Amino acid sequence: MGKRKSKAKAAPKKKMPKLERVFTCPFCCQEGGVECPIDMKNLIGEAVCYNCQAKFSMKVTFLTEPTDIYHEWIDECERVNKKSI
């Protein structure tokens, strides 16, 4: 007589960490003041601070996330600051 085969349990799925949707403004330092809406119809993404009204816009693709827009804005701010020095 043979033993019954035990059923192997499936490994638990690891949850991917969620990306941020709101960010800190580089000009007024307001935490959670910057949101990055993406207009897929016109392929334009914007980073907008609702406290100091600072804006940044760029062309996006279907793979672009709000974090990409925010970090591109930060990179552009650094490039402008290096040119002025």
N, C-alpha and C positions, 0 to 999 in steps of 0.2 A: 504494500500500500504506500502510495506516495503522499507527500505533504502538499497542501494547497499553496499555490504561489501567492505571496503577499503583494498587494498593489502598492506600487511606489507612489508616494505623495509628490505632487507637483511642487517645485520650488516656488516660494512666494515671490511675487513680482516686486521689483524695486521701483519705487515711485521716483520719477524724475523731479528734481527741484524746480519749482515754478520760477519763471523769470519775473523780474520786477516790472511793474507797470507805471509807477510814479517814482520821481527822482528828486534830488536836491538841486535847486537852482544854483548855477555857478556865479551869479551876480548878486543875488540878495540872500543866499544861503538858507532859503526857506525849504525845510524838509517836506517832501511830499507836494511841493508846489508846481512841479513840472510834469505834464502829461504829454504823451506822444501819440496823437491820433494818426492813423494811416488811411489815406484815401486811395483805395485800390482801383477805383474807376479812372482816376487821373494819374495814378502812380506817383503820388506826392505824400511824403511824411513830414510832419511838423513836430517840433518840440516847443511847447508853449508854457511859460511860467504865468500862473494866474495871479501872482502877487505883484511882480514888477513889470509884467507884460512883455518880457523878453521873448523873442521868437527866433526859430531856426527852421528852415525847410530844406528838403533834399529830395532827389529822385529815389524811388524805392523799386524793389523787385518783389516777386511773390515770396521770396525767402527772408525778406527784411522783417525784423522784430523791433518793437519800441526801444529795446536796449541798444540796438545798432544805431538808431537815430540819435539817441542821447549821447552815446560815446563819440559819434562823429561830430556832434556839436562841441563837446569838450575838446576834442582834437583840434577843431577849427579855432577855438578860443586860444589854445596854446600856440598855434601857428601865428595868429595875429599878434599875440604878446611877444613872441620872439622877433617878429619883424620890427616892432616898435622900439626895441631896445637897441 
